[in-house]
Amino acid sequence: MAPMKAMKAMKAVKARAKTMTKGALAEALATETGLKKSECNKVVESLAKVATTQVKSAGKFVLPGLCMIKSRQKAATKAGKRMAFGKEISCKAQPAKTIVKAFPVSALKKSI
C-alpha cells in the first residue's frame, strides 16, 4: 500500500510543475528589466545561438549562476555478444555520438 501512495504523490508533483515557454521567459525578462518583449525575445534567441556555437567549438558553455553545458564524444561500440542479467545478448554496432549535458552551478544547488 505504501508504494502506491508514493507513486500517487510523485504523479501529483509532476502534474503541478509546468515548464516556462520561450514567450513566457521573454515576458518575465521584459517585466524584470523594463525592455520590450520583442527585444527580450531577441536576447533569448541570440543567447541560444551563442551557447550553441560555444559548445560546438569549445565543448563547454557556462551561464553564470545557472548552469554549465558540456559536450563529449561517446565512442562507437562493436557488434557482439554481452552478458546481461545472466543471459548472453547479441548487440548491434552503435556509431559514435556527441553527448550534450547540462550541469547546475553550485550556487543554484545551494539556493534550492
N, CA, C and O atoms as CSV, one atom per row, in Angstrom:
chain,resi,resn,atom,element,x,y,z
A,1,MET,N,N,0.825,-1.202,0.000
A,1,MET,CA,C,0.000,0.000,0.000
A,1,MET,C,C,0.864,1.258,0.000
A,1,MET,O,O,0.522,2.234,-0.668
A,2,ALA,N,N,1.970,1.256,0.731
A,2,ALA,CA,C,2.833,2.429,0.810
A,2,ALA,C,C,3.425,2.818,-0.546
A,2,ALA,O,O,3.472,4.009,-0.855
A,3,PRO,N,N,3.883,1.855,-1.378
A,3,PRO,CA,C,4.425,2.262,-2.676
A,3,PRO,C,C,3.399,2.958,-3.576
A,3,PRO,O,O,3.758,3.850,-4.345
A,4,MET,N,N,2.149,2.565,-3.488
A,4,MET,CA,C,1.116,3.196,-4.306
A,4,MET,C,C,0.919,4.654,-3.897
A,4,MET,O,O,0.732,5.523,-4.749
A,5,LYS,N,N,0.963,4.918,-2.584
A,5,LYS,CA,C,0.818,6.290,-2.117
A,5,LYS,C,C,1.982,7.135,-2.608
A,5,LYS,O,O,1.807,8.291,-2.993
A,6,ALA,N,N,3.176,6.543,-2.590
A,6,ALA,CA,C,4.353,7.269,-3.054
A,6,ALA,C,C,4.240,7.587,-4.542
A,6,ALA,O,O,4.604,8.682,-4.970
A,7,MET,N,N,3.739,6.638,-5.332
A,7,MET,CA,C,3.573,6.872,-6.767
A,7,MET,C,C,2.543,7.960,-7.041
A,7,MET,O,O,2.735,8.785,-7.934
A,8,LYS,N,N,1.447,7.967,-6.275
A,8,LYS,CA,C,0.431,8.994,-6.453
A,8,LYS,C,C,0.990,10.365,-6.093
A,8,LYS,O,O,0.676,11.358,-6.750
A,9,ALA,N,N,1.820,10.422,-5.048
A,9,ALA,CA,C,2.431,11.683,-4.653
A,9,ALA,C,C,3.376,12.189,-5.736
A,9,ALA,O,O,3.425,13.388,-6.009
A,10,MET,N,N,4.132,11.272,-6.357
A,10,MET,CA,C,5.043,11.657,-7.423
A,10,MET,C,C,4.274,12.170,-8.634
A,10,MET,O,O,4.695,13.137,-9.270
A,11,LYS,N,N,3.146,11.531,-8.960
A,11,LYS,CA,C,2.335,11.978,-10.084
A,11,LYS,C,C,1.761,13.366,-9.812
A,11,LYS,O,O,1.669,14.191,-10.721
A,12,ALA,N,N,1.376,13.623,-8.560
A,12,ALA,CA,C,0.839,14.929,-8.205
A,12,ALA,C,C,1.909,16.006,-8.362
A,12,ALA,O,O,1.613,17.113,-8.812
A,13,VAL,N,N,3.143,15.691,-7.996
A,13,VAL,CA,C,4.239,16.649,-8.129
A,13,VAL,C,C,4.525,16.914,-9.601
A,13,VAL,O,O,4.744,18.061,-9.989
A,14,LYS,N,N,4.526,15.863,-10.429
A,14,LYS,CA,C,4.784,16.027,-11.855
A,14,LYS,C,C,3.684,16.841,-12.526
A,14,LYS,O,O,3.973,17.666,-13.394
A,15,ALA,N,N,2.450,16.628,-12.146
A,15,ALA,CA,C,1.340,17.329,-12.766
A,15,ALA,C,C,1.366,18.811,-12.416
A,15,ALA,O,O,0.937,19.639,-13.219
A,16,ARG,N,N,1.856,19.154,-11.247
A,16,ARG,CA,C,1.864,20.533,-10.783
A,16,ARG,C,C,2.938,21.356,-11.481
A,16,ARG,O,O,2.717,22.533,-11.765
A,17,ALA,N,N,4.098,20.762,-11.765
A,17,ALA,CA,C,5.215,21.504,-12.324
A,17,ALA,C,C,5.044,21.707,-13.824
A,17,ALA,O,O,4.924,20.739,-14.575
A,18,LYS,N,N,5.035,22.960,-14.259
A,18,LYS,CA,C,4.950,23.290,-15.679
A,18,LYS,C,C,6.205,24.045,-16.064
A,18,LYS,O,O,6.683,24.894,-15.312
A,19,THR,N,N,6.740,23.734,-17.241
A,19,THR,CA,C,7.939,24.420,-17.690
A,19,THR,C,C,7.570,25.751,-18.335
A,19,THR,O,O,6.476,25.917,-18.875
A,20,MET,N,N,8.501,26.687,-18.268
A,20,MET,CA,C,8.290,28.013,-18.819
A,20,MET,C,C,8.601,27.996,-20.318
A,20,MET,O,O,9.645,27.485,-20.725
A,21,THR,N,N,7.720,28.541,-21.128
A,21,THR,CA,C,7.942,28.607,-22.571
A,21,THR,C,C,8.867,29.773,-22.901
A,21,THR,O,O,9.175,30.601,-22.043
A,22,LYS,N,N,9.301,29.824,-24.152
A,22,LYS,CA,C,10.185,30.907,-24.585
A,22,LYS,C,C,9.478,32.256,-24.488
A,22,LYS,O,O,10.083,33.250,-24.086
A,23,GLY,N,N,8.204,32.289,-24.855
A,23,GLY,CA,C,7.425,33.522,-24.755
A,23,GLY,C,C,7.237,33.980,-23.323
A,23,GLY,O,O,7.305,35.172,-23.027
A,24,ALA,N,N,7.000,33.024,-22.438
A,24,ALA,CA,C,6.844,33.357,-21.020
A,24,ALA,C,C,8.154,33.857,-20.431
A,24,ALA,O,O,8.159,34.760,-19.594
A,25,LEU,N,N,9.272,33.266,-20.871
A,25,LEU,CA,C,10.586,33.722,-20.416
A,25,LEU,C,C,10.850,35.143,-20.894
A,25,LEU,O,O,11.347,35.972,-20.131
A,26,ALA,N,N,10.520,35.432,-22.157
A,26,ALA,CA,C,10.694,36.786,-22.690
A,26,ALA,C,C,9.810,37.780,-21.940
A,26,ALA,O,O,10.234,38.904,-21.671
A,27,GLU,N,N,8.597,37.378,-21.603
A,27,GLU,CA,C,7.677,38.238,-20.853
A,27,GLU,C,C,8.223,38.530,-19.452
A,27,GLU,O,O,8.163,39.667,-18.984
A,28,ALA,N,N,8.754,37.499,-18.787
A,28,ALA,CA,C,9.309,37.681,-17.446
A,28,ALA,C,C,10.530,38.597,-17.479
A,28,ALA,O,O,10.699,39.444,-16.602
A,29,LEU,N,N,11.379,38.426,-18.492
A,29,LEU,CA,C,12.541,39.303,-18.634
A,29,LEU,C,C,12.118,40.734,-18.929
A,29,LEU,O,O,12.736,41.679,-18.440
A,30,ALA,N,N,11.070,40.897,-19.724
A,30,ALA,CA,C,10.586,42.236,-20.069
A,30,ALA,C,C,10.070,42.967,-18.832
A,30,ALA,O,O,10.362,44.146,-18.637
A,31,THR,N,N,9.311,42.272,-18.005
A,31,THR,CA,C,8.782,42.920,-16.799
A,31,THR,C,C,9.899,43.196,-15.793
A,31,THR,O,O,9.844,44.187,-15.065
A,32,GLU,N,N,10.902,42.335,-15.748
A,32,GLU,CA,C,12.006,42.488,-14.789
A,32,GLU,C,C,12.943,43.631,-15.185
A,32,GLU,O,O,13.394,44.390,-14.328
A,33,THR,N,N,13.234,43.753,-16.483
A,33,THR,CA,C,14.231,44.731,-16.938
A,33,THR,C,C,13.633,46.021,-17.481
A,33,THR,O,O,14.334,47.030,-17.557
A,34,GLY,N,N,12.367,46.018,-17.857
A,34,GLY,CA,C,11.753,47.210,-18.423
A,34,GLY,C,C,11.921,47.321,-19.931
A,34,GLY,O,O,11.540,48.331,-20.521
A,35,LEU,N,N,12.488,46.296,-20.561
A,35,LEU,CA,C,12.625,46.276,-22.015
A,35,LEU,C,C,11.338,45.775,-22.647
A,35,LEU,O,O,10.441,45.287,-21.959
A,36,LYS,N,N,11.255,45.904,-23.995
A,36,LYS,CA,C,10.103,45.364,-24.701
A,36,LYS,C,C,10.216,43.855,-24.795
A,36,LYS,O,O,11.311,43.294,-24.736
A,37,LYS,N,N,9.064,43.200,-24.941
A,37,LYS,CA,C,9.046,41.734,-25.026
A,37,LYS,C,C,9.782,41.252,-26.277
A,37,LYS,O,O,10.471,40.232,-26.235
A,38,SER,N,N,9.642,41.974,-27.381
A,38,SER,CA,C,10.315,41.573,-28.627
A,38,SER,C,C,11.831,41.651,-28.487
A,38,SER,O,O,12.547,40.802,-29.017
A,39,GLU,N,N,12.321,42.656,-27.782
A,39,GLU,CA,C,13.765,42.778,-27.547
A,39,GLU,C,C,14.260,41.631,-26.684
A,39,GLU,O,O,15.322,41.068,-26.948
A,40,CYS,N,N,13.511,41.285,-25.666
A,40,CYS,CA,C,13.893,40.167,-24.786
A,40,CYS,C,C,13.866,38.852,-25.548
A,40,CYS,O,O,14.688,37.971,-25.298
A,41,ASN,N,N,12.926,38.713,-26.477
A,41,ASN,CA,C,12.853,37.516,-27.303
A,41,ASN,C,C,14.105,37.390,-28.161
A,41,ASN,O,O,14.642,36.294,-28.323
A,42,LYS,N,N,14.571,38.512,-28.713
A,42,LYS,CA,C,15.805,38.513,-29.498
A,42,LYS,C,C,17.007,38.144,-28.639
A,42,LYS,O,O,17.905,37.434,-29.092
A,43,VAL,N,N,17.023,38.627,-27.400
A,43,VAL,CA,C,18.122,38.302,-26.476
A,43,VAL,C,C,18.152,36.806,-26.187
A,43,VAL,O,O,19.223,36.199,-26.167
A,44,VAL,N,N,16.993,36.214,-25.966
A,44,VAL,CA,C,16.914,34.777,-25.683
A,44,VAL,C,C,17.395,33.976,-26.887
A,44,VAL,O,O,18.133,33.003,-26.732
A,45,GLU,N,N,16.977,34.382,-28.091
A,45,GLU,CA,C,17.398,33.685,-29.307
A,45,GLU,C,C,18.896,33.813,-29.542
A,45,GLU,O,O,19.552,32.841,-29.919
A,46,SER,N,N,19.444,35.014,-29.320
A,46,SER,CA,C,20.886,35.206,-29.519
A,46,SER,C,C,21.694,34.449,-28.478
A,46,SER,O,O,22.788,33.966,-28.771
A,47,LEU,N,N,21.165,34.343,-27.264
A,47,LEU,CA,C,21.840,33.560,-26.223
A,47,LEU,C,C,21.916,32.091,-26.620
A,47,LEU,O,O,22.930,31.432,-26.393
A,48,ALA,N,N,20.839,31.581,-27.214
A,48,ALA,CA,C,20.830,30.193,-27.679
A,48,ALA,C,C,21.851,29.987,-28.794
A,48,ALA,O,O,22.535,28.964,-28.827
A,49,LYS,N,N,21.959,30.954,-29.709
A,49,LYS,CA,C,22.931,30.849,-30.796
A,49,LYS,C,C,24.363,30.878,-30.273
A,49,LYS,O,O,25.201,30.085,-30.701
A,50,VAL,N,N,24.641,31.792,-29.350
A,50,VAL,CA,C,25.987,31.903,-28.772
A,50,VAL,C,C,26.351,30.632,-28.019
A,50,VAL,O,O,27.471,30.136,-28.135
A,51,ALA,N,N,25.402,30.103,-27.247
A,51,ALA,CA,C,25.650,28.873,-26.492
A,51,ALA,C,C,25.927,27.709,-27.428
A,51,ALA,O,O,26.816,26.899,-27.165
A,52,THR,N,N,25.172,27.620,-28.523
A,52,THR,CA,C,25.362,26.533,-29.486
A,52,THR,C,C,26.743,26.593,-30.117
A,52,THR,O,O,27.427,25.574,-30.216
A,53,THR,N,N,27.159,27.784,-30.546
A,53,THR,CA,C,28.480,27.904,-31.185
A,53,THR,C,C,29.598,27.628,-30.198
A,53,THR,O,O,30.606,27.023,-30.562
A,54,GLN,N,N,29.436,28.065,-28.944
A,54,GLN,CA,C,30.471,27.819,-27.931
A,54,GLN,C,C,30.603,26.337,-27.607
A,54,GLN,O,O,31.714,25.825,-27.478
A,55,VAL,N,N,29.482,25.651,-27.476
A,55,VAL,CA,C,29.523,24.220,-27.164
A,55,VAL,C,C,30.139,23.452,-28.325
A,55,VAL,O,O,30.893,22.503,-28.111
A,56,LYS,N,N,29.819,23.861,-29.569
A,56,LYS,CA,C,30.398,23.196,-30.736
A,56,LYS,C,C,31.901,23.405,-30.807
A,56,LYS,O,O,32.644,22.464,-31.085
A,57,SER,N,N,32.361,24.641,-30.557
A,57,SER,CA,C,33.789,24.941,-30.724
A,57,SER,C,C,34.613,24.561,-29.498
A,57,SER,O,O,35.623,23.868,-29.624
A,58,ALA,N,N,34.197,25.003,-28.318
A,58,ALA,CA,C,34.993,24.784,-27.106
A,58,ALA,C,C,34.582,23.542,-26.328
A,58,ALA,O,O,35.369,23.019,-25.539
A,59,GLY,N,N,33.354,23.061,-26.540
A,59,GLY,CA,C,32.878,21.896,-25.810
A,59,GLY,C,C,32.296,22.231,-24.448
A,59,GLY,O,O,31.907,21.336,-23.698
A,60,LYS,N,N,32.233,23.531,-24.120
A,60,LYS,CA,C,31.756,23.929,-22.801
A,60,LYS,C,C,31.192,25.341,-22.867
A,60,LYS,O,O,31.759,26.208,-23.533
A,61,PHE,N,N,30.079,25.576,-22.182
A,61,PHE,CA,C,29.477,26.908,-22.100
A,61,PHE,C,C,28.898,27.070,-20.714
A,61,PHE,O,O,28.203,26.180,-20.223
A,62,VAL,N,N,29.175,28.204,-20.068
A,62,VAL,CA,C,28.695,28.442,-18.707
A,62,VAL,C,C,27.778,29.652,-18.701
A,62,VAL,O,O,28.158,30.732,-19.153
A,63,LEU,N,N,26.564,29.465,-18.184
A,63,LEU,CA,C,25.676,30.576,-17.878
A,63,LEU,C,C,25.908,30.891,-16.404
A,63,LEU,O,O,25.467,30.124,-15.547
A,64,PRO,N,N,26.585,31.994,-16.079
A,64,PRO,CA,C,26.953,32.267,-14.690
A,64,PRO,C,C,25.749,32.262,-13.754
A,64,PRO,O,O,24.739,32.916,-14.012
A,65,GLY,N,N,25.878,31.519,-12.676
A,65,GLY,CA,C,24.825,31.422,-11.683
A,65,GLY,C,C,23.706,30.470,-12.040
A,65,GLY,O,O,22.757,30.322,-11.271
A,66,LEU,N,N,23.795,29.812,-13.206
A,66,LEU,CA,C,22.697,28.946,-13.623
A,66,LEU,C,C,23.160,27.534,-13.957
A,66,LEU,O,O,22.870,26.600,-13.209
A,67,CYS,N,N,23.875,27.359,-15.070
A,67,CYS,CA,C,24.273,26.012,-15.452
A,67,CYS,C,C,25.516,26.027,-16.337
A,67,CYS,O,O,25.925,27.063,-16.861
A,68,MET,N,N,26.097,24.843,-16.483
A,68,MET,CA,C,27.231,24.636,-17.367
A,68,MET,C,C,26.827,23.555,-18.360
A,68,MET,O,O,26.359,22.486,-17.969
A,69,ILE,N,N,27.011,23.839,-19.646
A,69,ILE,CA,C,26.661,22.891,-20.696
A,69,ILE,C,C,27.947,22.331,-21.260
A,69,ILE,O,O,28.819,23.081,-21.699
A,70,LYS,N,N,28.070,20.998,-21.249
A,70,LYS,CA,C,29.273,20.331,-21.739
A,70,LYS,C,C,28.905,19.355,-22.841
A,70,LYS,O,O,27.801,18.811,-22.864
A,71,SER,N,N,29.846,19.140,-23.757
A,71,SER,CA,C,29.659,18.109,-24.764
A,71,SER,C,C,30.875,17.204,-24.758
A,71,SER,O,O,31.985,17.632,-24.439
A,72,ARG,N,N,30.652,15.948,-25.114
A,72,ARG,CA,C,31.758,14.995,-25.197
A,72,ARG,C,C,31.427,13.953,-26.253
A,72,ARG,O,O,30.270,13.772,-26.631
A,73,GLN,N,N,32.460,13.277,-26.717
A,73,GLN,CA,C,32.296,12.233,-27.716
A,73,GLN,C,C,32.127,10.882,-27.019
A,73,GLN,O,O,32.929,10.517,-26.160
A,74,LYS,N,N,31.097,10.153,-27.387
A,74,LYS,CA,C,30.899,8.793,-26.899
A,74,LYS,C,C,31.395,7.859,-27.989
A,74,LYS,O,O,30.973,7.964,-29.141
A,75,ALA,N,N,32.283,6.952,-27.635
A,75,ALA,CA,C,32.925,6.075,-28.608
A,75,ALA,C,C,31.924,5.103,-29.229
A,75,ALA,O,O,30.897,4.776,-28.635
A,76,ALA,N,N,32.248,4.659,-30.422
A,76,ALA,CA,C,31.431,3.659,-31.098
A,76,ALA,C,C,31.607,2.309,-30.409
A,76,ALA,O,O,32.665,2.033,-29.843
A,77,THR,N,N,30.572,1.467,-30.455
A,77,THR,CA,C,30.660,0.128,-29.871
A,77,THR,C,C,30.591,-0.911,-30.979
A,77,THR,O,O,29.889,-0.738,-31.976
A,78,LYS,N,N,31.317,-1.968,-30.787
A,78,LYS,CA,C,31.341,-3.052,-31.764
A,78,LYS,C,C,30.151,-3.975,-31.550
A,78,LYS,O,O,29.610,-4.072,-30.448
A,79,ALA,N,N,29.754,-4.646,-32.617
A,79,ALA,CA,C,28.700,-5.657,-32.508
A,79,ALA,C,C,29.283,-6.888,-31.837
A,79,ALA,O,O,30.462,-7.194,-32.013
A,80,GLY,N,N,28.481,-7.581,-31.085
A,80,GLY,CA,C,28.964,-8.786,-30.421
A,80,GLY,C,C,27.968,-9.295,-29.413
A,80,GLY,O,O,26.801,-8.904,-29.409
A,81,LYS,N,N,28.448,-10.179,-28.553
A,81,LYS,CA,C,27.592,-10.763,-27.527
A,81,LYS,C,C,28.079,-10.302,-26.168
A,81,LYS,O,O,29.279,-10.279,-25.894
A,82,ARG,N,N,27.116,-9.932,-25.309
A,82,ARG,CA,C,27.441,-9.447,-23.970
A,82,ARG,C,C,26.585,-10.194,-22.950
A,82,ARG,O,O,25.489,-10.664,-23.254
A,83,MET,N,N,27.113,-10.289,-21.747
A,83,MET,CA,C,26.369,-10.910,-20.654
A,83,MET,C,C,25.587,-9.823,-19.923
A,83,MET,O,O,26.168,-8.830,-19.486
A,84,ALA,N,N,24.293,-10.002,-19.790
A,84,ALA,CA,C,23.449,-9.070,-19.055
A,84,ALA,C,C,22.375,-9.867,-18.329
A,84,ALA,O,O,21.640,-10.635,-18.950
A,85,PHE,N,N,22.286,-9.690,-17.040
A,85,PHE,CA,C,21.315,-10.376,-16.201
A,85,PHE,C,C,21.442,-11.896,-16.316
A,85,PHE,O,O,20.441,-12.613,-16.275
A,86,GLY,N,N,22.670,-12.380,-16.460
A,86,GLY,CA,C,22.905,-13.821,-16.528
A,86,GLY,C,C,22.596,-14.446,-17.864
A,86,GLY,O,O,22.676,-15.667,-17.999
A,87,LYS,N,N,22.242,-13.645,-18.867
A,87,LYS,CA,C,21.952,-14.171,-20.197
A,87,LYS,C,C,22.905,-13.549,-21.200
A,87,LYS,O,O,23.396,-12.437,-21.005
A,88,GLU,N,N,23.158,-14.281,-22.275
A,88,GLU,CA,C,24.001,-13.770,-23.340
A,88,GLU,C,C,23.118,-13.057,-24.370
A,88,GLU,O,O,22.197,-13.657,-24.924
A,89,ILE,N,N,23.401,-11.795,-24.619
A,89,ILE,CA,C,22.594,-10.983,-25.517
A,89,ILE,C,C,23.448,-10.552,-26.703
A,89,ILE,O,O,24.589,-10.130,-26.517
A,90,SER,N,N,22.914,-10.650,-27.920
A,90,SER,CA,C,23.643,-10.155,-29.082
A,90,SER,C,C,23.293,-8.680,-29.279
A,90,SER,O,O,22.121,-8.305,-29.266
A,91,CYS,N,N,24.322,-7.849,-29.460
A,91,CYS,CA,C,24.149,-6.413,-29.586
A,91,CYS,C,C,24.587,-5.940,-30.959
A,91,CYS,O,O,25.545,-6.464,-31.528
A,92,LYS,N,N,23.891,-4.956,-31.486
A,92,LYS,CA,C,24.263,-4.353,-32.760
A,92,LYS,C,C,25.375,-3.336,-32.530
A,92,LYS,O,O,25.564,-2.853,-31.414
A,93,ALA,N,N,26.100,-3.018,-33.582
A,93,ALA,CA,C,27.121,-1.979,-33.508
A,93,ALA,C,C,26.438,-0.613,-33.417
A,93,ALA,O,O,25.429,-0.368,-34.078
A,94,GLN,N,N,26.998,0.269,-32.593
A,94,GLN,CA,C,26.467,1.614,-32.431
A,94,GLN,C,C,27.494,2.625,-32.919
A,94,GLN,O,O,28.679,2.471,-32.623
A,95,PRO,N,N,27.088,3.645,-33.650
A,95,PRO,CA,C,28.045,4.648,-34.109
A,95,PRO,C,C,28.463,5.592,-32.977
A,95,PRO,O,O,27.812,5.653,-31.934
A,96,ALA,N,N,29.549,6.319,-33.197
A,96,ALA,CA,C,29.993,7.315,-32.227
A,96,ALA,C,C,28.956,8.435,-32.153
A,96,ALA,O,O,28.330,8.778,-33.155
A,97,LYS,N,N,28.778,9.006,-30.944
A,97,LYS,CA,C,27.779,10.046,-30.730
A,97,LYS,C,C,28.396,11.210,-29.981
A,97,LYS,O,O,29.375,11.043,-29.253
A,98,THR,N,N,27.826,12.379,-30.159
A,98,THR,CA,C,28.179,13.541,-29.354
A,98,THR,C,C,27.117,13.683,-28.277
A,98,THR,O,O,25.936,13.848,-28.581
A,99,ILE,N,N,27.535,13.619,-27.022
A,99,ILE,CA,C,26.637,13.724,-25.877
A,99,ILE,C,C,26.708,15.148,-25.336
A,99,ILE,O,O,27.800,15.666,-25.105
A,100,VAL,N,N,25.552,15.788,-25.131
A,100,VAL,CA,C,25.490,17.136,-24.571
A,100,VAL,C,C,24.707,17.059,-23.262
A,100,VAL,O,O,23.582,16.560,-23.226
A,101,LYS,N,N,25.323,17.564,-22.180
A,101,LYS,CA,C,24.672,17.547,-20.868
A,101,LYS,C,C,24.783,18.918,-20.221
A,101,LYS,O,O,25.734,19.661,-20.462
A,102,ALA,N,N,23.791,19.241,-19.392
A,102,ALA,CA,C,23.801,20.487,-18.630
A,102,ALA,C,C,23.912,20.154,-17.150
A,102,ALA,O,O,23.200,19.288,-16.643
A,103,PHE,N,N,24.807,20.847,-16.467
A,103,PHE,CA,C,25.029,20.624,-15.046
A,103,PHE,C,C,24.718,21.916,-14.289
A,103,PHE,O,O,25.183,22.982,-14.693
A,104,PRO,N,N,23.944,21.849,-13.202
A,104,PRO,CA,C,23.653,23.063,-12.436
A,104,PRO,C,C,24.899,23.569,-11.711
A,104,PRO,O,O,25.724,22.783,-11.246
A,105,VAL,N,N,25.021,24.893,-11.624
A,105,VAL,CA,C,26.130,25.510,-10.911
A,105,VAL,C,C,25.865,25.356,-9.414
A,105,VAL,O,O,24.712,25.281,-8.991
A,106,SER,N,N,26.926,25.309,-8.619
A,106,SER,CA,C,26.770,25.064,-7.188
A,106,SER,C,C,25.935,26.136,-6.513
A,106,SER,O,O,25.239,25.838,-5.542
A,107,ALA,N,N,25.978,27.375,-6.991
A,107,ALA,CA,C,25.147,28.438,-6.416
A,107,ALA,C,C,23.664,28.124,-6.583
A,107,ALA,O,O,22.863,28.408,-5.693
A,108,LEU,N,N,23.299,27.538,-7.721
A,108,LEU,CA,C,21.908,27.148,-7.944
A,108,LEU,C,C,21.516,25.990,-7.035
A,108,LEU,O,O,20.411,25.967,-6.493
A,109,LYS,N,N,22.426,25.024,-6.867
A,109,LYS,CA,C,22.137,23.887,-5.979
A,109,LYS,C,C,21.900,24.349,-4.557
A,109,LYS,O,O,20.999,23.856,-3.880
A,110,LYS,N,N,22.714,25.302,-4.099
A,110,LYS,CA,C,22.591,25.790,-2.726
A,110,LYS,C,C,21.329,26.615,-2.514
A,110,LYS,O,O,20.772,26.632,-1.416
A,111,SER,N,N,20.874,27.301,-3.569
A,111,SER,CA,C,19.693,28.155,-3.427
A,111,SER,C,C,18.388,27.370,-3.395
A,111,SER,O,O,17.386,27.863,-2.877
A,112,ILE,N,N,18.385,26.149,-3.942
A,112,ILE,CA,C,17.163,25.343,-3.986
A,112,ILE,C,C,17.042,24.501,-2.740
A,112,ILE,O,O,16.076,23.753,-2.592
